[in-house]
Amino acid sequence: QVQLVESGGGLVQPGGSLRLSCATSGFIFRIYVMGWYRQAPGKQRELVASITAGSRLNYADSVKGRFTISRDNAKDTAYLPMNSLKPEDTAVYYCRAEFGATADYWGQGTQVTVSS
């Protein structure tokens, strides 16, 4: 059974940091593209960052220089350390695993709230 479980969300003040984790099981993690997406209230879900099986990185312009996506193939886990958080980063953050058109899995999401 495929599982993607996000953790690490919470409430943080502007300028603070959080580290999201996405622990996975049930598929061959190392061959999948892993991505982090977010959805704020009233907005569409958007790509935050992604990392390919070959560790090619892609970031939304709004998070470049502040967020860093990584993966640990030995632990079947993806990470998203987030620094210099802003109120506009407030959203539910989702982990996604893709393998071409063959497979597309999502986690349940974790809430990130940036507020003073």
Residue pairs with C-beta under 8 A, 6 or more apart in sequence:
1 25
1 26
2 24
2 25
2 26
2 27
2 97
2 105
3 23
3 24
3 25
3 26
4 22
4 23
4 24
4 95
4 96
4 97
4 105
4 106
4 107
4 108
5 22
5 23
5 24
5 107
5 108
6 20
6 21
6 22
6 93
6 94
6 95
6 107
6 108
6 109
6 110
7 20
7 21
7 23
7 110
8 18
8 19
8 20
8 21
8 110
9 18
9 20
9 93
9 110
9 111
9 112
10 18
10 111
10 112
10 113
11 113
11 115
12 18
12 85
12 112
12 113
12 114
13 114
13 115
13 116
14 85
14 86
14 87
14 114
14 115
14 116
15 84
15 85
16 85
16 114
17 81
17 82
17 83
17 84
17 85
18 81
18 82
18 85
18 112
19 79
19 80
19 81
19 82
20 36
20 79
20 80
20 81
20 82
20 93
20 95
20 110
20 112
21 77
21 78
21 79
21 80
22 34
22 36
22 77
22 78
22 79
22 80
22 95
22 107
23 75
23 76
23 77
24 76
24 77
24 78
24 95
24 97
24 105
25 76
27 97
27 99
27 103
27 105
29 71
29 73
29 76
29 77
29 97
30 53
30 73
31 53
31 99
32 53
32 97
32 98
32 99
32 103
33 50
33 51
33 52
33 53
33 97
33 98
33 99
34 50
34 51
34 69
34 71
34 78
34 95
34 96
34 97
35 47
35 48
35 49
35 50
35 51
35 95
35 96
35 97
35 98
36 47
36 48
36 49
36 50
36 67
36 69
36 78
36 80
36 93
36 94
36 95
36 96
37 45
37 46
37 47
37 48
37 93
37 94
37 95
37 96
38 45
38 46
38 48
38 89
38 91
38 92
38 93
38 94
38 112
39 45
39 46
39 91
39 92
39 94
39 109
40 88
40 90
40 91
40 92
43 91
45 94
46 60
47 58
47 60
48 59
48 60
48 63
48 67
48 69
48 80
48 93
49 57
49 58
49 59
49 60
49 63
49 67
49 68
49 69
49 80
50 57
50 58
50 69
51 57
51 58
51 69
51 70
51 71
51 78
55 71
57 69
59 67
59 69
62 88
63 82
63 89
66 82
66 83
66 84
66 85
67 80
67 81
67 82
67 83
68 80
68 81
69 78
69 79
69 80
70 78
70 79
70 81
71 77
71 78
71 79
72 78
72 79
78 95
80 93
82 89
82 112
85 112
85 114
86 114
87 114
87 115
88 114
89 112
89 114
90 112
90 113
90 114
90 115
91 112
92 109
92 110
92 111
92 112
93 109
93 110
93 111
93 112
94 106
94 107
94 108
94 109
95 106
95 107
96 104
96 105
96 106
96 107
97 103
97 104
97 105
97 106
98 104
98 105
